[in-house]
């Protein structure tokens, strides 16, 4: 008889930490927000609206296709770069990536508030690595902008 493999359920914030741990140069900014999960995720999960007010590197993000949890979006950065992002979005979780860009956002209920986490950056082509320039600063700014909007 074969023993079953052990399994563990990770909340979205812990899952983001786990995925980012496998990417050289990735940094996760985590914070507790004093607002209910539903309110926080309404902003973060609105890729074409609230998300851009929080993650301001994205001047514009336009969803071109959605099939269940699968999302494809066109991103235009405030620096003039463009990317076709593909990934998964579900309540509390969004992981989008292109050949040169990675965006990860997670949220999980935490008492009466919400834990949020951000990661992302410019990807090094053909390597599991991110260029870490400005990632920590941008993550902290994301938390402040989110808090201000709530």
N, C-alpha and C positions, 0 to 999 in steps of 0.2 A: 504494500500500500504506500502510495506517495504522500508525503507530508505536504500540506498546502504552504505556499510561500507566505511569509508574514506580510501584512499590509498595514498601512497607517494612513489615516485621513489627515491632511494638512489643510488648515484654513488658507484662504488666498494669500494673506500676507506671508505666512511661513513658506508657502509654495514659491512665492516670488524670491524670497531669500535663497531657497534651495536652487532654483534655476540660475539666479545671478551668481551663486557660488561657483558654478561651472564655467563662468565667463571671465577670463583675465581682464582686469581693468574695470570691471563692473562695480558699482557702489550702490547700495540700497539706502535710501533715506526713509526712515520710519518715524511716525509721530502719532500721538493720540490727539484726536479732534473731539472737542466737547460738543458733538452733535450726533443725532441718531444716524445709523447706517443708511437708512432709506434716503435721508436728506443729502448725505455726503455722496452716495452713489448716483443720485439724480444728476448732480453736477459732473462728477467724474465720468459717468457712463455715457454722457451726451457728447459723442465724438465730434459732432459738427457745431456744437454750441459751447456748453460749460467747460468741456475739456480744454478748448483753446484759450479760455480765459485763465486757466490754471497753468497749463504747460504752454507758455507763451513762445517757446522756440518755434512752435507750429503757428505760422501766420494763418494758415487755412488747412483744414482737414475735411475731405469730402468722401463720404462712403459711396463707393461705386457698386458694390455688391455685398449682399448679406444672405447667407444660407444657413439657417439655424444659428449656431455659435460662430461660424466662420465669417470673417469680415475681410473685405478688400477695400482699401482707401487710398486716395491720392493725397499726399502731404506736400505742402509748400512751406518752407521755413522762412523766417524773417530775414535770413541771410541769402535767399535766392535759390537754395537747393530744393530739388523735388525728389519725391520717392513714391513708389508704389508699395504700400505696406500690406502685408497679409498676416492674418493671425486669428486669434480666438478672443471673443468677448462674451462674458456671461456676468450675472450679478456678482460684483466684488472682484472681478478679474478682467484684465485686458492685457494681452501680449501681442504686439504687432511688430513685424520686422520686414525689412527689405534687404537688399544686398549690402547697403551701406548704413542702415539706420535700425535702431532697436528702441522700442518704447514698452515699458512694463509698468502697470499701475494695478494696485490691489487694495482692497478694503475689507475689513471684517468687523462685525459688531464686537464691542468691548465694554461690557457693563452698559451704562447709559450713553456712552460715546462710541467712537469708531477708531480703530487702528488703520492707518493708511501707510502705503509704501510706494515709492517711486524708484525706478531704475531706467537706464537708457543711455544712449550715446551713439556716437559714430562708430560703426563696425569696421574692423580691419578685414578687408577682403581675403577670403580663403583661410581665415584663422578664427578660432573661438576667442576673440579679444575685442575690447572696446578701447577707444582712445579716451583716457580718463580726464581730459582737460575740461574743467568747468562743471563736471557732473555733480560733485558735492554741493557746489554753490547753487546750481539750478534746482536740485532736489529740495534744498532749504527754501528757496524762493517759491517753489510749487506749494509747499506746506503753508507758507505765509499767505499766498494768494488764495488758496482754498479756504483757509480760516477767515480771511477778510470777506469772502463771498457768502459765507454762512452767517 
